[in-house]
Amino acid sequence: QVQLVESGGGLVKPGESLRLSCEASGFRFSNYAMRWYRQVPGKERELVAMITSVATSTNYADSVKGRFTISRDNDKNTVYLQMNSLKPEDTAVYYCNVVISTRYYWGQGTQVTVSS
């Protein structure tokens, strides 16, 4: 079955960096675009970044452009989110996502807290 396992979250100060990882299994990873979303309690889940199957294209939410970088290693079945210059408003639970045959699959999420 499809499994997505996120890691790398934590508590950091404004201006610091974190790298999130999402290890995938149960599907042919290199065939699918991957996405990172985030969610704050009481708000809808927000698309943060997307990368195509062979990393030829990436897209970002305006709020993270120039600060976050999505990448993937198809040999390791892993997608990453490098987050630099973190701001308090980046505080959220971050989720890895893949869409297979119109079905959305999610990981368990990893908490990122940016606070001084």
N, C-alpha and C positions, 0 to 999 in steps of 0.2 A: 504494500500500500504506500501511497505518497506520504512522505514525512519531511517536514521542514523544521530544523532545530536552530534557533537563533542563539547567539552568545555575544558577549562583549560589552553589554550595557554596564552602567554604573553611575556614580556620583562624581561630577567634575565641576570645576569653577568656570565662570564665563571666560571665553577666550581659549580654553583648553580643547584637546582633541580626544576622540574615541574612534575605534574601528569596530564596527559590528560585522559578524560573520553569520552566514546561514548555510548550514550543511544540508543538502538535499539527498533523498533516496526514494526508490520506488518508481522512478520514471527515468526516461532518457533525458537527462539534464541538458545536454548540449543541443537539444531540439527546441527548447522553449525560452522565450523571454522571461525575465525575472524582474520582480518589483519589490521595493520597500515602501511600506506604508507606516504611518504613525497615528496614534490616537490619544487624545486627552479625555479624561472623564467628562461625560456630558456633551461631547462633540463627535461629529462623524469622523470616520477613519479617513485620513488624508493621504493621497498618493505623493510620495516624496521623490522617488527616482525609479527609472526603468532602464533595463539594458536588454538589447536583443540577444538572440540565441548564441551568436558568434561574436558578440561585443562590437559589432560594426556601428551601432548607434546607441546613444543614451539620451534620456530626457530627464529634466528636473523640474520640481516645483519652483516657482519664482522665489519663494522664501528661502530656498537653500542654494540657489545657483551661485557658483563661485566659491562655495564653502564645503559642499558635500561632493564626493565622487563615488559613483557606483562602478564596480568592476566584478569580474568573475574569473574563475579558474575551472574550466570544463574538465580538466584531468582530476580535480579534487571534488567535483560536484558542489562547489561552494561559490556563493555570491557574497560580496563585501559591500559595506558602506563606510567609507572614510569620512568622518565628520570633523571638520576643522572650524576654528573660530566659533565655538558653540555659544549660544545665547540662552538665556533663561526660557525664552519662548520655544526652544527646541525640546524642552522637557515633555516627554510622552513615552508611551509604550510603542516600541518599534516592532513591526511585523514583516516577515518575509512572505512573499506571495508568488504563486504560479497559477496560471489558468490553463487547464487541460480539458479540451472538449466542452468548453463553456462553463466548466465547474471551477470554482475558486477554492484553492487550498491555502491554508494559513499555518504558520508556526504558532508556538505558544506565546511568543512575544518576549522582548527584553526591555527592561525599564532603563531609560536614560533620564537622569536628573541633572540639570545645570543650575547651580546655585552657589552664591558666595557665602 
